[in-house]
Amino acid sequence: MQWIEIDRRALVHNLGQFRKLIGYGTKLMAVVKANAYGHGIREVSRIVFVAGADWLGVKSVEEGISLREDGIEAPILVLGAVLRADLEKALRHDLRLTVYSRESVEELDRLTRKFRKKAYIHLKVETGTQRQGIRAEDLTRFVRRIGKSPGLILEGLSSHFANIEDTTSTAYPEFQLKNFAAAIGNLGRAGIEIPIKHMSCTASSILFPATYFNMIRVGIGLYGLWPSKETFLSCRLQKRELLELQPVLSWRTRIAQLKQVPKGSFIGYGCTYRTTRPTRLAVIPIGYYDGYSRNLSNAAYVLIRGRRAAVRGRVAMDFITADVTDIPGVRLEDGVTLIGKDGREIITAEHLASLAGTISYEILARLNPETPRIVV
């Protein structure tokens, strides 16, 4: 009774915007981790690979395997953590791995010898995020250990920015970029050249061409959203050409019940809303299980027949209620838009995020993966 629409044309358009930005001399990784930011990893990956993405970035071995089972042959890099027990599965499905622990290197060495296969790995170097990563002072020694294993191919070196989306200041991103460049320089002086170097996310791809190196990783921008207001403002302040990003996802359902309630009626759990007039309510079969944040209780609206209908009462596990008193002609099973356009009205993930006190990434990534994704 609910579905998510994926706009193929918008997705291809957004990919083209970043390709135009970086040119064809730099590889482009489409980041499809976390179920393609809620958009549907298989649906999105099929489209962007055909449209010209060079690589795909996934969260886990399981996501990578799902793409291999779908017949996708692109280079796939697992960006997230991988348990040593899962390294064999990654190797069997030709997944590239982000590595930052000696224990993973030792296990991969053993597996490549056992199965006589090559393992392509990307080391992640710590530059200032203090999350995944090898300390810069340990990097050369780490690389030399890898060189002792004939089955391990050191294909890439990566890092990640900490606050490039959260500020208009370039000070900390420049500090991290300097650290990454220093790590590359130290390896070069030791006679070690790594083929693919990548640090750039959506925000840095828009703002800092110096971060491109051999490959950029495009996540949120691929789906038609700016990483933050600060990124947009920085782009304007730097007088860069604004990318024309188009939202890819719409989320829709249908009215499950219509009911008339008298003035003074309490609506939903906790009796947090009380009607001030005779009210017509639409019961909508969507709740926090489906990814509609409980923080949107009594705060958001949905679109019905091209008009706004305020959410009344608390968001429950699998239902919300909307006031349709002022919308003429509403009928049972009429369409409801939770994200997307209906007539002249639109609800964006950014708007819901502002109401829920979070970011658009979370609004999208929390959409229930069981909800059907339909490419339109």
C-alpha positions as a Markdown table, in Angstrom:
| # | Residue | x | y | z |
|---|---|---|---|---|
| 1 | Met | 0.0 | 0.0 | 0.0 |
| 2 | Gln | 3.1 | 2.2 | -0.2 |
| 3 | Trp | 5.8 | 2.6 | -2.7 |
| 4 | Ile | 8.9 | 4.6 | -3.5 |
| 5 | Glu | 9.4 | 6.0 | -7.0 |
| 6 | Ile | 12.9 | 6.4 | -8.4 |
| 7 | Asp | 13.2 | 9.0 | -11.2 |
| 8 | Arg | 15.6 | 7.4 | -13.7 |
| 9 | Arg | 16.0 | 10.7 | -15.6 |
| 10 | Ala | 16.8 | 12.7 | -12.5 |
| 11 | Leu | 19.4 | 10.1 | -11.4 |
| 12 | Val | 21.2 | 10.1 | -14.8 |
| 13 | His | 21.0 | 13.9 | -14.9 |
| 14 | Asn | 22.7 | 14.2 | -11.4 |
| 15 | Leu | 25.4 | 11.8 | -12.4 |
| 16 | Gly | 26.0 | 13.9 | -15.5 |
| 17 | Gln | 26.3 | 17.0 | -13.4 |
| 18 | Phe | 29.3 | 15.6 | -11.5 |
| 19 | Arg | 30.8 | 14.1 | -14.6 |
| 20 | Lys | 30.7 | 17.5 | -16.2 |
| 21 | Leu | 32.3 | 19.0 | -13.1 |
| 22 | Ile | 35.3 | 16.6 | -12.9 |
| 23 | Gly | 35.7 | 15.7 | -16.6 |
| 24 | Tyr | 36.6 | 12.2 | -17.9 |
| 25 | Gly | 40.2 | 12.1 | -16.5 |
| 26 | Thr | 38.9 | 11.4 | -13.0 |
| 27 | Lys | 37.0 | 8.3 | -12.0 |
| 28 | Leu | 33.6 | 8.6 | -10.4 |
| 29 | Met | 32.4 | 6.3 | -7.7 |
| 30 | Ala | 28.7 | 6.2 | -7.2 |
| 31 | Val | 28.1 | 5.7 | -3.5 |
| 32 | Val | 25.2 | 3.3 | -3.1 |
| 33 | Lys | 25.8 | 2.3 | 0.5 |
| 34 | Ala | 23.0 | 2.0 | 3.0 |
| 35 | Asn | 20.6 | 0.8 | 0.3 |
| 36 | Ala | 21.6 | 3.7 | -1.9 |
| 37 | Tyr | 20.7 | 6.2 | 0.8 |
| 38 | Gly | 17.3 | 4.6 | 1.0 |
| 39 | His | 16.7 | 4.7 | -2.8 |
| 40 | Gly | 17.2 | 1.0 | -3.5 |
| 41 | Ile | 20.7 | -0.3 | -4.0 |
| 42 | Arg | 19.9 | -2.7 | -6.9 |
| 43 | Glu | 17.6 | -0.2 | -8.8 |
| 44 | Val | 20.1 | 2.7 | -8.5 |
| 45 | Ser | 23.2 | 0.6 | -9.2 |
| 46 | Arg | 21.8 | -0.7 | -12.5 |
| 47 | Ile | 21.0 | 2.8 | -13.7 |
| 48 | Val | 24.2 | 4.6 | -12.7 |
| 49 | Phe | 26.5 | 1.8 | -13.9 |
| 50 | Val | 24.9 | 2.0 | -17.4 |
| 51 | Ala | 25.0 | 5.8 | -17.2 |
| 52 | Gly | 28.7 | 5.9 | -16.7 |
| 53 | Ala | 29.7 | 5.5 | -13.1 |
| 54 | Asp | 33.2 | 3.9 | -13.0 |
| 55 | Trp | 32.9 | 2.4 | -9.5 |
| 56 | Leu | 30.3 | 1.6 | -6.9 |
| 57 | Gly | 30.7 | 2.1 | -3.1 |
| 58 | Val | 28.8 | -0.1 | -0.7 |
| 59 | Lys | 28.5 | -0.3 | 3.1 |
| 60 | Ser | 29.0 | -4.0 | 3.6 |
| 61 | Val | 29.9 | -7.3 | 2.1 |
| 62 | Glu | 26.2 | -8.2 | 2.0 |
| 63 | Glu | 25.4 | -5.2 | -0.1 |
| 64 | Gly | 28.3 | -6.0 | -2.5 |
| 65 | Ile | 27.2 | -9.6 | -2.9 |
| 66 | Ser | 23.6 | -8.5 | -3.7 |
| 67 | Leu | 24.9 | -6.5 | -6.6 |
| 68 | Arg | 27.1 | -9.3 | -7.8 |
| 69 | Glu | 24.0 | -11.6 | -7.7 |
| 70 | Asp | 22.2 | -9.0 | -9.7 |
| 71 | Gly | 24.8 | -9.3 | -12.5 |
| 72 | Ile | 26.6 | -6.1 | -11.9 |
| 73 | Glu | 30.3 | -6.4 | -12.9 |
| 74 | Ala | 31.6 | -2.9 | -12.0 |
| 75 | Pro | 34.4 | -2.5 | -9.5 |
| 76 | Ile | 32.7 | -2.5 | -6.0 |
| 77 | Leu | 34.5 | -1.1 | -3.0 |
| 78 | Val | 33.2 | -2.0 | 0.5 |
| 79 | Leu | 33.5 | 1.3 | 2.4 |
| 80 | Gly | 32.4 | -0.1 | 5.8 |
| 81 | Ala | 33.8 | -2.5 | 8.3 |
| 82 | Val | 34.3 | -6.1 | 7.4 |
| 83 | Leu | 34.7 | -8.9 | 10.0 |
| 84 | Arg | 37.5 | -11.3 | 9.4 |
| 85 | Ala | 35.0 | -14.1 | 9.1 |
| 86 | Asp | 33.4 | -12.3 | 6.1 |
| 87 | Leu | 36.6 | -11.7 | 4.2 |
| 88 | Glu | 36.4 | -15.0 | 2.4 |
| 89 | Lys | 32.9 | -14.1 | 1.0 |
| 90 | Ala | 34.3 | -10.8 | -0.2 |
| 91 | Leu | 37.1 | -12.5 | -1.9 |
| 92 | Arg | 34.9 | -15.0 | -3.6 |
| 93 | His | 32.7 | -12.2 | -5.0 |
| 94 | Asp | 35.5 | -10.0 | -6.2 |
| 95 | Leu | 34.8 | -7.1 | -3.8 |
| 96 | Arg | 37.4 | -4.5 | -3.1 |
| 97 | Leu | 38.0 | -3.9 | 0.6 |
| 98 | Thr | 38.7 | -0.9 | 2.7 |
| 99 | Val | 41.5 | -2.1 | 5.1 |
| 100 | Tyr | 43.0 | -0.4 | 8.2 |
| 101 | Ser | 43.9 | -3.3 | 10.5 |
| 102 | Arg | 46.9 | -5.7 | 10.5 |
| 103 | Glu | 44.6 | -8.5 | 11.5 |
| 104 | Ser | 42.6 | -8.1 | 8.3 |
| 105 | Val | 45.8 | -8.1 | 6.2 |
| 106 | Glu | 47.0 | -11.3 | 7.8 |
| 107 | Glu | 43.7 | -13.0 | 7.2 |
| 108 | Leu | 43.5 | -11.8 | 3.6 |
| 109 | Asp | 47.1 | -13.1 | 3.1 |
| 110 | Arg | 46.1 | -16.5 | 4.3 |
| 111 | Leu | 42.9 | -16.6 | 2.1 |
| 112 | Thr | 44.7 | -15.5 | -1.1 |
| 113 | Arg | 47.2 | -18.2 | -0.7 |
| 114 | Lys | 44.5 | -20.8 | 0.1 |
| 115 | Phe | 42.3 | -19.9 | -2.8 |
| 116 | Arg | 45.0 | -18.6 | -5.2 |
| 117 | Lys | 43.1 | -15.4 | -5.7 |
| 118 | Lys | 44.1 | -11.8 | -5.7 |
| 119 | Ala | 42.6 | -9.4 | -3.1 |
| 120 | Tyr | 42.4 | -5.7 | -4.1 |
| 121 | Ile | 42.5 | -3.5 | -1.1 |
| 122 | His | 42.3 | 0.2 | -0.3 |
| 123 | Leu | 44.0 | 1.5 | 2.8 |
| 124 | Lys | 42.2 | 4.2 | 4.7 |
| 125 | Val | 44.6 | 6.7 | 6.3 |
| 126 | Glu | 43.6 | 8.9 | 9.3 |
| 127 | Thr | 43.8 | 12.6 | 8.4 |
| 128 | Gly | 41.6 | 14.1 | 11.2 |
| 129 | Thr | 38.2 | 12.4 | 11.4 |
| 130 | Gln | 39.4 | 9.9 | 14.1 |
| 131 | Arg | 37.2 | 7.1 | 12.8 |
| 132 | Gln | 38.4 | 4.4 | 10.5 |
| 133 | Gly | 42.0 | 4.8 | 9.5 |
| 134 | Ile | 45.7 | 4.0 | 9.8 |
| 135 | Arg | 47.8 | 6.6 | 11.6 |
| 136 | Ala | 50.0 | 8.4 | 9.1 |
| 137 | Glu | 53.2 | 7.5 | 10.9 |
| 138 | Asp | 52.3 | 3.8 | 10.6 |
| 139 | Leu | 51.3 | 3.9 | 6.9 |
| 140 | Thr | 54.7 | 3.1 | 5.2 |
| 141 | Arg | 55.3 | 0.2 | 7.5 |
| 142 | Phe | 51.8 | -1.1 | 6.9 |
| 143 | Val | 52.2 | -0.9 | 3.1 |
| 144 | Arg | 55.5 | -2.7 | 3.3 |
| 145 | Arg | 53.8 | -5.5 | 5.2 |
| 146 | Ile | 51.3 | -5.8 | 2.4 |
| 147 | Gly | 54.1 | -5.9 | -0.2 |
| 148 | Lys | 55.3 | -9.2 | 1.4 |
| 149 | Ser | 52.0 | -10.9 | 0.3 |
| 150 | Pro | 51.9 | -11.7 | -3.4 |
| 151 | Gly | 48.1 | -12.1 | -3.3 |
| 152 | Leu | 47.5 | -8.7 | -1.9 |
| 153 | Ile | 47.2 | -5.9 | -4.5 |
| 154 | Leu | 47.3 | -2.4 | -2.9 |
| 155 | Glu | 45.0 | -0.6 | -5.3 |
| 156 | Gly | 43.9 | 2.5 | -3.4 |
| 157 | Leu | 44.5 | 5.0 | -0.7 |
| 158 | Ser | 41.6 | 6.9 | 0.8 |
| 159 | Ser | 40.5 | 9.2 | 3.6 |
| 160 | His | 37.4 | 11.2 | 4.6 |
| 161 | Phe | 36.6 | 14.7 | 5.6 |
| 162 | Ala | 35.2 | 15.5 | 9.0 |
| 163 | Asn | 33.4 | 18.8 | 8.6 |
| 164 | Ile | 33.4 | 19.9 | 5.0 |
| 165 | Glu | 29.6 | 19.9 | 5.0 |
| 166 | Asp | 29.1 | 21.8 | 8.3 |
| 167 | Thr | 30.9 | 25.0 | 7.8 |
| 168 | Thr | 31.8 | 27.7 | 5.3 |
| 169 | Ser | 35.4 | 27.7 | 6.6 |
| 170 | Thr | 38.0 | 25.8 | 4.6 |
| 171 | Ala | 40.5 | 25.6 | 7.5 |
| 172 | Tyr | 39.9 | 22.1 | 8.7 |
| 173 | Pro | 39.3 | 20.5 | 5.2 |
| 174 | Glu | 42.5 | 22.1 | 4.1 |
| 175 | Phe | 44.3 | 20.7 | 7.2 |
| 176 | Gln | 43.0 | 17.2 | 6.3 |
| 177 | Leu | 43.8 | 17.6 | 2.6 |
| 178 | Lys | 47.4 | 18.6 | 3.6 |
| 179 | Asn | 47.6 | 15.4 | 5.8 |
| 180 | Phe | 46.4 | 13.2 | 3.0 |
| 181 | Ala | 48.9 | 14.8 | 0.5 |
| 182 | Ala | 51.7 | 14.3 | 3.1 |
| 183 | Ala | 50.8 | 10.6 | 3.4 |
| 184 | Ile | 51.0 | 10.3 | -0.4 |
| 185 | Gly | 54.3 | 12.1 | -0.4 |
| 186 | Asn | 55.8 | 9.9 | 2.3 |
| 187 | Leu | 54.9 | 6.8 | 0.4 |
| 188 | Gly | 56.4 | 8.3 | -2.8 |
| 189 | Arg | 59.7 | 9.0 | -1.1 |
| 190 | Ala | 59.7 | 5.4 | 0.0 |
| 191 | Gly | 59.3 | 4.3 | -3.6 |
| 192 | Ile | 55.6 | 3.3 | -3.2 |
| 193 | Glu | 53.1 | 4.5 | -5.7 |
| 194 | Ile | 49.4 | 3.7 | -5.2 |
| 195 | Pro | 47.2 | 3.7 | -8.4 |
| 196 | Ile | 44.0 | 5.2 | -7.0 |
| 197 | Lys | 43.8 | 7.9 | -4.5 |
| 198 | His | 40.4 | 9.2 | -3.3 |
| 199 | Met | 39.2 | 11.5 | -0.6 |
| 200 | Ser | 36.5 | 13.6 | -2.2 |
| 201 | Cys | 32.8 | 13.4 | -1.2 |
| 202 | Thr | 29.9 | 15.3 | -2.7 |
| 203 | Ala | 30.7 | 18.6 | -0.9 |
| 204 | Ser | 34.4 | 18.6 | -1.6 |
| 205 | Ser | 33.7 | 17.6 | -5.2 |
| 206 | Ile | 31.6 | 20.7 | -5.6 |
| 207 | Leu | 33.9 | 23.1 | -3.6 |
| 208 | Phe | 37.6 | 21.8 | -3.9 |
| 209 | Pro | 38.9 | 20.5 | -7.2 |
| 210 | Ala | 42.2 | 19.9 | -5.4 |
| 211 | Thr | 40.6 | 16.9 | -3.6 |
| 212 | Tyr | 39.8 | 15.0 | -6.8 |
| 213 | Phe | 43.1 | 13.0 | -7.1 |
| 214 | Asn | 42.2 | 9.9 | -9.2 |
| 215 | Met | 38.6 | 9.4 | -8.1 |
| 216 | Ile | 35.7 | 11.2 | -6.4 |
| 217 | Arg | 33.0 | 9.5 | -4.3 |
| 218 | Val | 29.5 | 11.0 | -4.9 |
| 219 | Gly | 26.8 | 10.1 | -2.4 |
| 220 | Ile | 24.0 | 12.5 | -1.5 |
| 221 | Gly | 24.5 | 14.7 | -4.6 |
| 222 | Leu | 23.8 | 11.7 | -6.8 |
| 223 | Tyr | 20.3 | 11.6 | -5.3 |
| 224 | Gly | 19.6 | 15.2 | -6.0 |
| 225 | Leu | 20.3 | 16.8 | -2.6 |
| 226 | Trp | 22.9 | 19.3 | -1.5 |
| 227 | Pro | 24.9 | 18.0 | 1.4 |
| 228 | Ser | 24.0 | 21.1 | 3.5 |
| 229 | Lys | 23.0 | 24.7 | 3.4 |
| 230 | Glu | 26.6 | 25.5 | 4.2 |
| 231 | Thr | 27.8 | 23.7 | 1.1 |
| 232 | Phe | 25.3 | 25.6 | -1.0 |
| 233 | Leu | 26.4 | 28.9 | 0.6 |
| 234 | Ser | 30.1 | 28.1 | 0.2 |
| 235 | Cys | 29.5 | 27.4 | -3.5 |
| 236 | Arg | 27.8 | 30.9 | -3.9 |
| 237 | Leu | 30.5 | 32.6 | -1.8 |
| 238 | Gln | 33.2 | 31.0 | -4.0 |
| 239 | Lys | 31.3 | 32.1 | -7.1 |
| 240 | Arg | 31.2 | 28.6 | -8.5 |
| 241 | Glu | 28.6 | 27.4 | -10.9 |
| 242 | Leu | 25.7 | 25.9 | -9.0 |
| 243 | Leu | 24.9 | 22.3 | -9.9 |
| 244 | Glu | 21.4 | 21.7 | -11.0 |
| 245 | Leu | 20.5 | 18.8 | -8.8 |
| 246 | Gln | 17.1 | 17.1 | -9.2 |
| 247 | Pro | 15.6 | 15.0 | -6.3 |
| 248 | Val | 15.3 | 11.4 | -7.4 |
| 249 | Leu | 13.0 | 9.9 | -4.8 |
| 250 | Ser | 9.2 | 10.2 | -4.2 |
| 251 | Trp | 7.4 | 8.3 | -1.4 |
| 252 | Arg | 3.7 | 7.6 | -1.7 |
| 253 | Thr | 0.9 | 5.7 | -0.2 |
| 254 | Arg | -3.0 | 5.7 | -0.1 |
| 255 | Ile | -5.6 | 6.7 | 2.4 |
| 256 | Ala | -6.7 | 3.7 | 4.5 |
| 257 | Gln | -9.7 | 5.2 | 6.2 |
| 258 | Leu | -11.7 | 8.5 | 6.3 |
| 259 | Lys | -13.6 | 9.5 | 9.4 |
| 260 | Gln | -15.5 | 12.5 | 10.8 |
| 261 | Val | -14.8 | 13.4 | 14.4 |
| 262 | Pro | -16.4 | 16.1 | 16.6 |
| 263 | Lys | -14.8 | 19.2 | 18.1 |
| 264 | Gly | -12.8 | 18.4 | 21.2 |
| 265 | Ser | -11.7 | 14.9 | 20.0 |
| 266 | Phe | -8.2 | 13.7 | 21.0 |
| 267 | Ile | -6.2 | 12.1 | 18.2 |
| 268 | Gly | -3.7 | 9.3 | 18.5 |
| 269 | Tyr | -1.4 | 8.0 | 21.3 |
| 270 | Gly | -0.8 | 10.3 | 24.2 |
| 271 | Cys | -3.7 | 12.6 | 23.3 |
| 272 | Thr | -1.2 | 15.1 | 22.1 |
| 273 | Tyr | -3.6 | 16.8 | 19.7 |
| 274 | Arg | -7.3 | 17.9 | 20.3 |
| 275 | Thr | -9.5 | 19.1 | 17.5 |
| 276 | Thr | -10.8 | 22.7 | 17.7 |
| 277 | Arg | -13.7 | 22.1 | 15.2 |
| 278 | Pro | -15.5 | 19.2 | 13.6 |
| 279 | Thr | -12.7 | 17.5 | 11.6 |
| 280 | Arg | -12.4 | 15.1 | 8.8 |
| 281 | Leu | -9.4 | 12.8 | 9.2 |
| 282 | Ala | -7.5 | 10.6 | 6.8 |
| 283 | Val | -5.8 | 7.6 | 8.4 |
| 284 | Ile | -2.6 | 6.8 | 6.5 |
| 285 | Pro | -0.8 | 3.5 | 6.8 |
| 286 | Ile | 2.7 | 4.8 | 7.3 |
| 287 | Gly | 4.6 | 5.1 | 10.6 |
| 288 | Tyr | 8.1 | 5.0 | 12.1 |
| 289 | Tyr | 8.5 | 1.4 | 11.1 |
| 290 | Asp | 8.4 | 2.6 | 7.5 |
| 291 | Gly | 10.9 | 5.4 | 8.2 |
| 292 | Tyr | 8.5 | 8.3 | 9.0 |
| 293 | Ser | 10.2 | 9.9 | 12.0 |
| 294 | Arg | 8.3 | 10.1 | 15.2 |
| 295 | Asn | 9.7 | 13.6 | 15.5 |
| 296 | Leu | 7.3 | 14.7 | 12.8 |
| 297 | Ser | 4.3 | 14.2 | 15.1 |
| 298 | Asn | 2.1 | 17.3 | 15.0 |
| 299 | Ala | 4.7 | 19.0 | 12.9 |
| 300 | Ala | 4.7 | 17.8 | 9.3 |
| 301 | Tyr | 2.2 | 17.6 | 6.5 |
| 302 | Val | 1.4 | 15.3 | 3.6 |
| 303 | Leu | 0.1 | 16.1 | 0.2 |
| 304 | Ile | -3.4 | 14.9 | -0.9 |
| 305 | Arg | -5.0 | 16.0 | -4.1 |
| 306 | Gly | -2.3 | 18.6 | -4.5 |
| 307 | Arg | -3.0 | 20.2 | -1.1 |
| 308 | Arg | -1.3 | 20.2 | 2.3 |
| 309 | Ala | -2.8 | 18.1 | 5.0 |
| 310 | Ala | -1.4 | 18.6 | 8.5 |
| 311 | Val | -0.2 | 15.5 | 10.4 |
| 312 | Arg | -2.3 | 15.4 | 13.6 |
| 313 | Gly | -1.3 | 13.5 | 16.7 |
| 314 | Arg | 1.7 | 11.2 | 17.2 |
| 315 | Val | 3.4 | 9.2 | 14.5 |
| 316 | Ala | 2.7 | 5.6 | 15.5 |
| 317 | Met | 4.6 | 2.5 | 14.4 |
| 318 | Asp | 2.5 | 2.0 | 11.3 |
| 319 | Phe | -0.1 | 4.8 | 11.1 |
| 320 | Ile | -0.3 | 8.6 | 10.9 |
| 321 | Thr | -3.4 | 10.8 | 10.8 |
| 322 | Ala | -3.9 | 13.9 | 8.6 |
| 323 | Asp | -6.5 | 16.6 | 8.7 |
| 324 | Val | -8.3 | 16.8 | 5.3 |
| 325 | Thr | -11.2 | 19.0 | 6.4 |
| 326 | Asp | -10.3 | 21.8 | 4.0 |
| 327 | Ile | -9.5 | 19.6 | 1.0 |
| 328 | Pro | -12.7 | 19.0 | -1.0 |
| 329 | Gly | -13.5 | 15.6 | -2.6 |
| 330 | Val | -11.1 | 13.4 | -0.7 |
| 331 | Arg | -11.9 | 9.7 | -1.1 |
| 332 | Leu | -10.9 | 6.4 | 0.3 |
| 333 | Glu | -7.6 | 5.2 | -1.2 |
| 334 | Asp | -6.7 | 8.6 | -2.7 |
| 335 | Gly | -3.0 | 9.0 | -3.2 |
| 336 | Val | -0.8 | 10.5 | -0.4 |
| 337 | Thr | 2.6 | 12.0 | -1.0 |
| 338 | Leu | 5.1 | 11.9 | 1.9 |
| 339 | Ile | 8.1 | 13.0 | -0.1 |
| 340 | Gly | 7.9 | 14.4 | -3.6 |
| 341 | Lys | 5.6 | 16.5 | -5.7 |
| 342 | Asp | 1.8 | 16.6 | -6.0 |
| 343 | Gly | 0.6 | 19.4 | -8.3 |
| 344 | Arg | 2.3 | 22.6 | -7.4 |
| 345 | Glu | 3.2 | 21.5 | -3.9 |
| 346 | Ile | 6.3 | 19.6 | -2.9 |
| 347 | Ile | 7.7 | 18.0 | 0.3 |
| 348 | Thr | 11.5 | 17.6 | 0.3 |
| 349 | Ala | 13.7 | 15.4 | 2.5 |
| 350 | Glu | 15.5 | 18.6 | 3.6 |
| 351 | His | 12.2 | 20.0 | 4.8 |
| 352 | Leu | 11.3 | 16.9 | 6.8 |
| 353 | Ala | 14.8 | 16.9 | 8.2 |
| 354 | Ser | 14.4 | 20.4 | 9.5 |
| 355 | Leu | 11.1 | 19.5 | 11.2 |
| 356 | Ala | 12.6 | 16.4 | 12.7 |
| 357 | Gly | 15.8 | 18.0 | 13.9 |
| 358 | Thr | 18.1 | 15.8 | 11.8 |
| 359 | Ile | 19.6 | 15.8 | 8.3 |
| 360 | Ser | 18.2 | 14.7 | 4.9 |
| 361 | Tyr | 20.6 | 11.7 | 4.8 |
| 362 | Glu | 18.8 | 10.2 | 7.8 |
| 363 | Ile | 15.3 | 10.9 | 6.5 |
| 364 | Leu | 16.2 | 8.9 | 3.3 |
| 365 | Ala | 18.4 | 6.2 | 4.7 |
| 366 | Arg | 15.8 | 5.1 | 7.2 |
| 367 | Leu | 13.1 | 4.4 | 4.6 |
| 368 | Asn | 12.2 | 0.8 | 5.1 |
| 369 | Pro | 14.1 | -1.4 | 2.6 |
| 370 | Glu | 11.1 | -3.7 | 2.3 |
| 371 | Thr | 9.0 | -0.9 | 0.6 |
| 372 | Pro | 8.9 | -1.5 | -3.1 |
| 373 | Arg | 11.2 | 0.8 | -5.2 |
| 374 | Ile | 9.7 | 1.5 | -8.7 |
| 375 | Val | 11.8 | 3.1 | -11.4 |
| 376 | Val | 9.8 | 5.7 | -13.3 |
